Amino acid sequence: NKLNEGVHFEWNEMQCKRVDPITCAKLVLSNTSHIAPPGVLWTYSNDHLRLAVAVMASATGKNYQDLIKTHILDRTTPPMRSTSAYDGWTAWSPGAAVFSTAEDYQRFLDAYFNGRLVSRSS
């Protein structure tokens, strides 16, 4: 099948379970080739988020939970106090790092769409 030619399926996010973001990024980069040549296949994964977390953690010297608290949870009005880090997943995924209430999620949406999380100039 030409569509699957050169497609890499060996990466398993379980390899990032219980390691820090920098180690996870190294695992992603050393175990993941391009999934397919550009324009051949579309796919979604959390690997790009894992790499972004590693860059943020390395640049700031802070862990991911502190970054989430400082740059998201504390920047809503009022702060998202009912939202907590979730550590029960079998594989670490930055896209699923917290659980929240509907009220806190609304605070997140208000902050996001009103430029308090990401500036309009960004």
N, C-alpha and C positions, 0 to 999 in steps of 0.2 A: 504494500500500500504506500504510494508516494506521499500521502498526507502525513503518515507517521514516520517517514524516513528521517532519521537523525533526531527524533524526539527522545528526550531524556526523562525517564520515570523513576530513577533510583532514589531520589531525595525523599526523605521521610521526616516530617517535622518533629517526630518523637525524638530525633537526635538533639533537639534544642531543649528537651525537658531538663529542668533544674540546672541549667548553666547560665552564666551571665550573658548579657547582650553581645559583648565583644566576642566571646567564645562562640556564641550562636552565629554571629555574622561570619566568623572564620569557617564554621562548619558549612554554612550556606554557600559561601564563595568557593570552598574547596570541593563541595559535593554536587553543585548545581551548575550545569552548563546551560547555554541558551536552550530553552525548551524546544524551540523550532526556529528555523531561519525566519527572519522578518517577513511578514506578510503571508505566512503559511498557516499559522494556527493562532487562535486567541485562547488564552487561559487565564485564570485568576489564581493567585496564591498570596500567602502572607509573607513570603520571603522578602519582598520589597519593604514591608513594614519592619521586619526584623533588622534589615540593614539600616533603615532610617533611625531606629532606636539605638543601634550601636553607634552611629555617628553622633546623635544627640548626647548619649551617655559619655562618649569619649570627649566631646567638645566641652561639656559642662562639668564633668567630674561627678555628676549626680546619677542615681539609679533611676530606672524608668518610673517606679512608683512615685518618687519625689517630683519628677518632671510632670507627671500627670496631675499631681496635687497642685503644684505651683502654677502651671500654665493652663490648666483646664478647670479643675474642681474649685479652686479658690478665686477664679476670675469671673464666675457667674454671680448674679445678684438675686438673692443672697447666695453665698457659697453653697456648693453641692455637698451638704453634710450627711445625707443619707446614702451616698454612693461610696462603695468600698472596693478595694482590690479583691479580686477573686483568684484564689490559688489552688482551686480544685481541678483544673483542667489536666488532662493527661499529657498534653503537649502545650508548651507556651506559645501563645499567640498574642501579639500586641493589639490586635483588633478585638480581642475578647478579654481584656485585662481587668474589667470592672463590671460590677452589677449595680443597678440603680433602681430608683423609684420613678414612676411616671412624672412626679412633680420635679425631681432633679433633672430628668431628661428634658423637660420643657425649659428649665433654666439653661441647660446646655444649648438647646436650639435657639433660644432668645439671644444668648451671648454670641453664638456663632453668626447668626444672621444680622446682628446689630454691630458687628465688627469688634467685639471685645476679646475674641479668641484669635482671630486672624484679621489683621488690619485690611482695610479696603485697598490700600496701596500695594498689598502683597499680591 
